[in-house]
């Protein structure tokens, strides 16, 4: 399988839209994470490949436009509008969608695609099995539903990466920022009201216990897997062959391959933001989006890395103001803002991060961690449900 990420045929879209000129300081910072850059562009190429079956390119561009428009990220919405108009004169239904008006009833398929798109874009926690199953009922098969869900979640990721980079650009060169004040680390004392590290936390419906996940659509029968699907499963996750999540997503193997590359490059890249801080941001985003499954996984990982659970308990109780020191509080607040109001994320949101001592590479890593869970949460919340007891 030839990766679209390895042979890009167009300039990097996010670089172009920020914009980031080759040689600019922020361009250099972004390209310290070249694996993320390449796999993000590779995901874009896969998701908007005109030859992708099951969904027309126009349907995909309209969905992407709607997500960016609703988020208020105008430069990205304009890009998708331009791409759609380049295909030719829009139909009446397509023009209505571009204008943010209800799609005429004669195009029921497009209406269902946009209904699902809006649900995932705005309040993914409100997705349910009945809402998902309206897509197959409209004649959209499981691989096409998987492609649509991946596209919607990708654009939610893409617009947050774009907004975070634009905020960094607006904040100016980090060299001119005031030096961070050093904060003495107090010795950790485990709060008496919390379970000991290693024991589950359960607060407001969120938990750090191990959960399973069950898909709402048919998953791949491994006996029917193609060599490409088998290879993608083997490279994605050690338990992918027994996971409903991967067995559902691998029905679009090339898209899953790029998405797994993006995720791993963001969460496990050496240097920059600490692994524990990436896990904290992931847990915050999942808490804001209402993704119980993702919150449980990344709460566990934060605790395993730090040997403490106090910050997670704060996040589960009330994300606003959570964090045990100024650096954690800045990370949590940036995670909340970029998740909830990406178009409003700006230089004023970068300043507390720099004041808390984060370098621009660390801030980029934070933006990426926040954005990848805009992607992950939407898949987990809208394609299936958590299973208590670690099964599924």
C-alpha positions as CSV (number, residue, x, y, z in Angstrom):
1,X,0.0,0.0,0.0
2,X,1.4,3.4,-1.0
3,X,0.8,6.0,1.6
4,X,-0.7,9.3,0.4
5,X,1.3,10.9,3.3
6,X,4.6,9.9,1.7
7,X,3.9,11.4,-1.7
8,X,1.8,14.5,-1.3
9,X,0.8,16.0,-4.6
10,X,-0.3,19.4,-3.2
11,X,1.1,21.9,-0.8
12,X,0.3,21.3,2.9
13,X,-3.2,22.6,3.4
14,X,-2.8,23.7,7.0
15,X,0.4,25.5,6.2
16,X,-1.4,27.3,3.4
17,X,-4.4,28.3,5.5
18,X,-2.7,29.6,8.7
19,X,-0.7,30.7,6.6
20,X,2.8,29.5,7.5
21,X,5.6,30.6,5.2
22,X,8.6,28.2,4.7
23,X,11.4,29.5,6.9
24,X,9.1,31.3,9.4
25,X,9.8,30.4,13.1
26,X,6.3,28.8,13.6
27,X,6.7,26.8,10.3
28,X,9.9,25.4,11.8
29,X,8.2,24.6,15.0
30,X,5.3,22.8,13.2
31,X,7.7,20.8,11.1
32,X,9.5,19.5,14.1
33,X,6.4,17.2,14.1
34,X,6.8,16.2,10.5
35,X,5.1,12.8,11.0
36,X,2.0,14.6,12.2
37,X,2.1,17.1,9.3
38,X,2.5,14.3,6.8
39,X,-0.1,12.0,8.2
40,X,-2.6,14.9,8.6
41,X,-2.2,15.7,4.9
42,X,-2.3,12.0,4.1
43,X,-5.6,11.7,6.0
44,X,-7.0,14.7,4.0
45,X,-5.9,13.1,0.7
46,X,-7.6,9.8,1.6
47,X,-10.9,11.4,2.9
48,X,-11.3,13.7,-0.1
49,X,-10.1,11.2,-2.8
50,X,-12.5,11.6,-5.7
51,X,-12.4,7.8,-6.2
52,X,-13.5,6.9,-2.6
53,X,-16.6,4.8,-3.1
54,X,-19.9,5.2,-1.3
55,X,-20.0,9.0,-0.8
56,X,-19.7,11.5,-3.6
57,X,-17.0,14.1,-3.4
58,X,-19.7,16.8,-3.3
59,X,-21.3,15.1,-0.3
60,X,-18.0,15.0,1.5
61,X,-17.2,18.6,0.8
62,X,-20.6,19.8,1.9
63,X,-20.2,17.9,5.2
64,X,-16.7,19.4,5.7
65,X,-18.0,22.9,4.9
66,X,-20.8,22.5,7.4
67,X,-18.5,21.5,10.2
68,X,-16.1,24.4,9.6
69,X,-19.0,26.9,9.1
70,X,-20.7,25.9,12.3
71,X,-17.4,26.1,14.2
72,X,-16.8,29.7,12.9
73,X,-13.5,28.8,11.3
74,X,-14.1,30.9,8.2
75,X,-10.9,30.2,6.3
76,X,-11.5,26.5,6.3
77,X,-15.2,26.8,5.4
78,X,-14.2,29.0,2.5
79,X,-11.7,26.4,1.4
80,X,-14.3,23.7,1.2
81,X,-16.8,26.0,-0.5
82,X,-14.3,26.8,-3.2
83,X,-13.5,23.1,-3.6
84,X,-17.2,22.3,-4.0
85,X,-17.9,25.1,-6.5
86,X,-14.9,23.9,-8.6
87,X,-16.9,20.7,-9.3
88,X,-19.5,22.7,-11.2
89,X,-22.8,24.5,-10.5
90,X,-24.3,23.2,-7.2
91,X,-27.7,21.6,-7.3
92,X,-30.5,23.4,-5.4
93,X,-30.0,21.1,-2.4
94,X,-26.2,21.7,-2.4
95,X,-26.7,25.4,-2.6
96,X,-29.1,25.4,0.3
97,X,-26.6,23.4,2.3
98,X,-23.8,25.9,1.4
99,X,-26.1,28.8,2.6
100,X,-26.8,27.0,5.9
101,X,-30.5,26.5,4.9
102,X,-32.6,23.3,5.2
103,X,-31.9,20.8,2.4
104,X,-35.0,20.3,0.3
105,X,-36.9,17.1,1.0
106,X,-36.3,15.7,-2.5
107,X,-32.6,15.1,-1.6
108,X,-33.3,12.9,1.5
109,X,-29.8,11.3,1.3
110,X,-28.0,14.6,1.6
111,X,-30.3,15.7,4.3
112,X,-29.4,12.5,6.3
113,X,-25.7,13.0,5.7
114,X,-25.9,16.6,7.0
115,X,-28.1,15.7,9.9
116,X,-25.5,13.2,11.1
117,X,-22.7,15.7,10.4
118,X,-24.3,18.4,12.5
119,X,-24.9,16.0,15.4
120,X,-21.2,14.9,15.4
121,X,-19.9,18.4,14.9
122,X,-22.0,20.2,17.6
123,X,-22.8,17.8,20.4
124,X,-21.3,14.4,19.7
125,X,-22.4,13.1,23.1
126,X,-26.0,13.3,21.9
127,X,-25.4,10.8,19.2
128,X,-27.2,7.4,19.7
129,X,-27.7,4.1,17.9
130,X,-31.0,5.2,16.4
131,X,-29.5,8.4,14.9
132,X,-26.6,6.4,13.4
133,X,-28.9,3.7,11.9
134,X,-30.8,6.3,9.9
135,X,-27.8,6.4,7.5
136,X,-28.0,2.7,6.4
137,X,-31.8,3.3,6.1
138,X,-31.0,6.1,3.7
139,X,-29.0,3.7,1.5
140,X,-25.5,4.4,2.9
141,X,-23.7,1.2,3.5
142,X,-21.4,0.5,6.5
143,X,-18.1,1.3,4.8
144,X,-19.5,4.6,3.6
145,X,-20.9,5.4,7.1
146,X,-17.4,4.7,8.5
147,X,-15.9,7.0,5.9
148,X,-18.4,9.8,6.7
149,X,-17.7,9.4,10.5
150,X,-14.0,9.5,9.9
151,X,-14.3,12.6,7.7
152,X,-16.5,14.5,10.2
153,X,-14.1,13.6,13.1
154,X,-11.1,14.6,10.9
155,X,-12.4,18.0,10.1
156,X,-13.2,18.6,13.8
157,X,-9.5,17.8,14.4
158,X,-8.3,19.8,11.4
159,X,-10.0,23.0,12.3
160,X,-8.6,22.8,15.9
161,X,-5.1,22.3,14.6
162,X,-5.6,25.3,12.3
163,X,-7.1,27.5,15.1
164,X,-4.3,26.6,17.5
165,X,-1.6,27.4,14.9
166,X,-3.3,30.7,14.1
167,X,-3.4,31.6,17.8
168,X,0.3,30.8,18.1
169,X,0.9,33.0,15.0
170,X,-1.1,35.9,16.5
171,X,0.8,35.6,19.8
172,X,4.1,36.3,18.0
173,X,7.6,35.1,18.5
174,X,8.1,33.2,21.8
175,X,11.4,34.9,22.2
176,X,9.7,38.2,23.0
177,X,7.4,36.6,25.6
178,X,8.1,37.4,29.3
179,X,10.1,34.6,31.0
180,X,8.0,32.2,33.0
181,X,8.0,32.5,36.8
182,X,9.3,29.4,38.5
183,X,6.9,27.6,40.7
184,X,8.3,25.4,43.5
185,X,6.8,21.9,43.3
186,X,5.2,21.0,46.7
187,X,5.6,17.3,47.7
188,X,2.6,15.3,46.7
189,X,0.2,14.4,49.4
190,X,-2.5,12.0,48.4
191,X,-5.9,13.6,49.2
192,X,-7.7,11.6,51.9
193,X,-11.0,11.7,50.1
194,X,-9.8,10.0,46.9
195,X,-9.3,6.3,46.2
196,X,-5.6,5.3,46.3
197,X,-3.9,5.4,42.9
198,X,-4.7,2.2,41.1
199,X,-8.3,2.1,42.5
200,X,-11.1,3.4,40.2
201,X,-12.4,6.9,40.5
202,X,-16.1,7.3,39.8
203,X,-17.4,11.0,39.6
204,X,-20.3,12.5,37.7
205,X,-20.7,9.4,35.5
206,X,-17.0,9.3,34.6
207,X,-14.6,6.7,35.7
208,X,-11.0,5.6,35.6
209,X,-11.9,1.9,35.5
210,X,-11.3,-0.3,32.4
211,X,-14.2,-0.2,30.0
212,X,-14.9,-2.1,26.8
213,X,-16.6,-0.7,23.7
214,X,-19.3,-2.2,21.4
215,X,-20.0,-1.1,17.8
216,X,-23.5,-0.2,16.6
217,X,-22.8,-1.3,13.0
218,X,-21.5,-4.7,11.7
219,X,-17.8,-5.2,12.2
220,X,-15.4,-7.0,9.9
221,X,-15.3,-10.8,10.1
222,X,-11.6,-11.5,10.3
223,X,-12.0,-14.5,8.2
224,X,-13.1,-12.2,5.4
225,X,-10.3,-9.6,5.9
226,X,-8.2,-8.6,2.9
227,X,-4.4,-8.6,3.2
228,X,-4.5,-4.8,3.4
229,X,-7.0,-4.9,6.2
230,X,-5.0,-7.5,8.1
231,X,-1.8,-5.4,7.7
232,X,-3.5,-2.2,8.9
233,X,-5.0,-4.0,12.0
234,X,-1.6,-5.5,12.9
235,X,0.1,-2.0,12.7
236,X,-2.7,-0.1,14.5
237,X,-2.9,-1.6,18.0
238,X,-1.8,-4.8,19.7
239,X,-5.5,-5.7,20.4
240,X,-7.0,-4.4,17.1
241,X,-8.0,-7.9,15.9
242,X,-10.3,-8.3,18.9
243,X,-11.5,-4.7,19.1
244,X,-14.9,-3.7,17.8
245,X,-13.5,-0.2,17.3
246,X,-10.8,-1.3,14.9
247,X,-12.8,-4.0,13.3
248,X,-15.4,-1.4,12.4
249,X,-12.9,1.3,11.2
250,X,-10.8,-1.1,9.2
251,X,-13.6,-1.3,6.7
252,X,-11.9,1.8,5.4
253,X,-8.3,0.5,5.8
254,X,-6.4,3.3,4.1
255,X,-8.2,6.0,6.2
256,X,-7.6,4.0,9.4
257,X,-3.9,3.6,8.6
258,X,-3.4,7.4,8.2
259,X,-5.5,8.1,11.3
260,X,-3.5,5.6,13.4
261,X,-0.3,7.3,12.2
262,X,-1.6,10.7,13.2
263,X,-2.6,9.5,16.6
264,X,0.6,7.7,17.4
265,X,2.8,10.6,16.2
266,X,0.8,13.0,18.4
267,X,0.6,10.9,21.6
268,X,4.0,9.2,21.6
269,X,6.4,11.7,19.9
270,X,9.6,12.1,21.9
271,X,10.4,15.5,23.6
272,X,8.1,18.4,23.8
273,X,5.1,18.2,26.1
274,X,5.3,15.4,28.6
275,X,3.4,12.2,28.0
276,X,1.4,12.8,31.3
277,X,0.4,16.3,30.2
278,X,-0.8,15.0,26.8
279,X,-2.9,12.4,28.7
280,X,-4.3,15.1,31.0
281,X,-5.3,17.2,27.9
282,X,-6.9,14.1,26.4
283,X,-8.9,13.4,29.6
284,X,-10.1,17.0,29.7
285,X,-11.3,17.0,26.1
286,X,-13.1,13.7,26.7
287,X,-14.7,15.1,29.8
288,X,-15.9,18.2,27.9
289,X,-17.2,16.1,25.0
290,X,-18.9,13.6,27.4
291,X,-16.9,10.6,26.1
292,X,-16.8,8.3,29.1
293,X,-14.8,5.6,27.3
294,X,-11.9,7.9,26.2
295,X,-11.9,9.7,29.6
296,X,-11.4,6.4,31.3
297,X,-8.5,5.3,29.2
298,X,-6.6,8.5,29.5
299,X,-7.4,9.0,33.1
300,X,-5.7,5.6,33.7
301,X,-2.7,6.6,31.6
302,X,-2.2,9.9,33.4
303,X,-2.3,8.1,36.8
304,X,0.1,5.4,35.6
305,X,2.6,8.0,34.5
306,X,2.3,10.3,37.5
307,X,1.3,7.9,40.3
308,X,-1.5,10.3,41.3
309,X,-5.1,10.8,40.5
310,X,-5.9,14.2,42.1
311,X,-5.9,16.2,38.8
312,X,-8.2,13.6,37.2
313,X,-10.6,13.8,40.1
314,X,-10.8,17.5,39.7
315,X,-11.4,17.2,35.9
316,X,-14.2,14.7,36.5
317,X,-15.8,16.9,39.2
318,X,-15.5,20.2,37.3
319,X,-13.0,20.9,34.5
320,X,-13.0,24.7,34.9
321,X,-10.2,25.5,37.3
322,X,-8.9,22.0,37.5
323,X,-5.2,21.3,37.9
324,X,-2.9,21.1,40.8
325,X,-0.5,23.9,39.8
326,X,-0.3,26.8,37.4
327,X,1.1,24.7,34.5
328,X,-1.7,22.1,34.8
329,X,-4.4,24.7,35.1
330,X,-3.1,26.5,31.9
331,X,-3.2,23.1,30.1
332,X,-6.7,22.3,31.3
333,X,-8.1,25.8,30.4
334,X,-6.5,25.7,26.9
335,X,-8.0,22.2,26.4
336,X,-11.5,23.5,27.4
337,X,-11.4,26.6,25.2
338,X,-10.0,24.9,22.1
339,X,-12.5,22.1,22.4
340,X,-15.6,24.2,23.1
341,X,-14.9,27.4,21.0
342,X,-12.1,26.8,18.5
343,X,-12.9,30.0,16.6
344,X,-12.5,32.0,19.8
345,X,-9.1,30.5,20.6
346,X,-6.5,33.2,20.2
347,X,-3.3,34.9,21.4
348,X,-4.9,35.5,24.8
349,X,-5.2,31.7,25.3
350,X,-1.5,31.2,24.4
351,X,-0.2,33.8,27.0
352,X,-1.1,31.7,30.1
353,X,0.6,28.7,28.6
354,X,3.8,30.6,27.9
355,X,3.6,32.2,31.3
356,X,3.4,28.7,32.9
357,X,6.6,27.8,31.1
358,X,5.5,25.9,28.0
359,X,7.6,26.3,24.9
360,X,6.0,26.7,21.5
361,X,6.8,23.1,20.7
362,X,5.0,22.0,23.9
363,X,2.1,24.3,23.0
364,X,1.9,22.7,19.6
365,X,2.0,19.2,21.2
366,X,-0.9,20.4,23.4
367,X,-2.9,21.7,20.4
368,X,-2.4,18.3,18.7
369,X,-3.5,16.3,21.7
370,X,-6.6,18.4,22.1
371,X,-7.4,18.1,18.4
372,X,-6.8,14.4,18.1
373,X,-9.4,13.8,20.8
374,X,-11.9,16.0,18.9
375,X,-11.4,13.2,16.3
376,X,-11.3,10.2,18.7
377,X,-14.3,11.2,20.9
378,X,-16.6,11.7,17.8
379,X,-15.9,8.1,16.6
380,X,-16.3,6.6,20.0
381,X,-19.5,8.5,20.9
382,X,-21.3,8.1,17.6
383,X,-20.4,4.6,16.3
384,X,-20.9,2.6,19.5
385,X,-21.1,2.7,23.3
386,X,-18.9,1.9,26.3
387,X,-19.3,-1.5,28.0
388,X,-18.7,-1.7,31.7
389,X,-16.6,-4.6,32.9
390,X,-13.9,-4.2,30.3
391,X,-15.7,-6.4,27.7
392,X,-16.3,-5.6,24.0
